[in-house]
């Protein structure tokens, strides 16, 4: 990674970290963010408010746990390192203490397929990891277990983790997990919701996969009226 590219990545991390707070999915110095780079990963520093964080404050870490930077890395560096090591399909780990996701996490409520958008997290549920003290290896191990086959999970009595190939996609997923958590919390006040079947969720997830590659859904009847006009580009 060139120095210019490294600087651009750091600036984007700071921008996303600030958006986490501005969007309401995070507060104060809670939460953290990491990005895979060729030499290891970049991670937000510990105990530094995002509105005071600049590109040069981002910490560079190796997978052996050593780091270079003006500050110490986030206290949660272990699960960032371990998730990035275990999941070659993603490049970003976003952790935040969004209100509704954390509410469900405090009650150890897995989010079921009450709404088809649960599929954005990669499966039929958004699991809750077992509680462990923040910053510990046990918390990292619990998170990796809950994230198996998933792009997001709740952390018991703690918060949420969302993963992505890019900083933007991880942020968008974090916002969506919070939205689903709020919806589910509200739905539960009316009673237990009807849960979509695994078969339907498999169709939903496949449609989402196609759309992520820029393809319109093509299941029977979905795209019957969506055709390029004659003489226009597809």
DADAFEN-V68870 format. One record per backbone hydrogen bond with DSSP energy under -1.0 kcal/mol. NH is the residue of the N-H (numbers start at 1). CO is the residue of the C=O. If there is no record, write none. Layout:
((NH:CO) (NH:CO))
This chain:
((6:2) (7:3) (8:4) (9:5) (10:6) (11:7) (12:8) (13:9) (14:10) (15:11) (16:12) (17:13) (18:14) (19:15) (20:16) (21:17) (22:18) (23:19) (25:20) (26:20) (30:27) (32:95) (34:93) (35:42) (36:91) (37:40) (40:37) (41:61) (42:35) (43:59) (44:33) (46:72) (52:49) (57:54) (58:55) (59:43) (60:68) (61:41) (62:66) (65:62) (68:60) (74:44) (77:74) (80:76) (81:77) (82:78) (83:79) (84:80) (85:81) (86:82) (87:83) (90:87) (91:164) (92:164) (93:34) (94:162) (95:32) (96:160) (102:98) (103:99) (104:100) (105:101) (106:102) (109:104) (111:126) (114:112) (118:115) (119:116) (120:117) (121:118) (122:119) (126:111) (129:154) (136:133) (140:136) (141:137) (142:138) (143:139) (144:140) (145:141) (146:142) (147:143) (148:145) (150:147) (151:121) (153:161) (154:127) (155:159) (156:129) (157:105) (158:155) (159:155) (160:96) (161:153) (162:94) (163:151) (164:92) (170:166) (171:167) (172:168) (173:169) (174:170) (175:171) (176:172) (177:173) (178:174) (179:175) (180:176) (181:177) (182:178) (183:179) (184:180) (185:181) (186:182) (187:183) (188:184) (190:187) (196:113) (201:197) (202:198) (203:199) (204:200) (205:201) (206:202) (207:203) (208:204) (209:205) (210:206) (211:207) (212:208) (214:211) (215:210) (222:219) (226:223) (232:229))
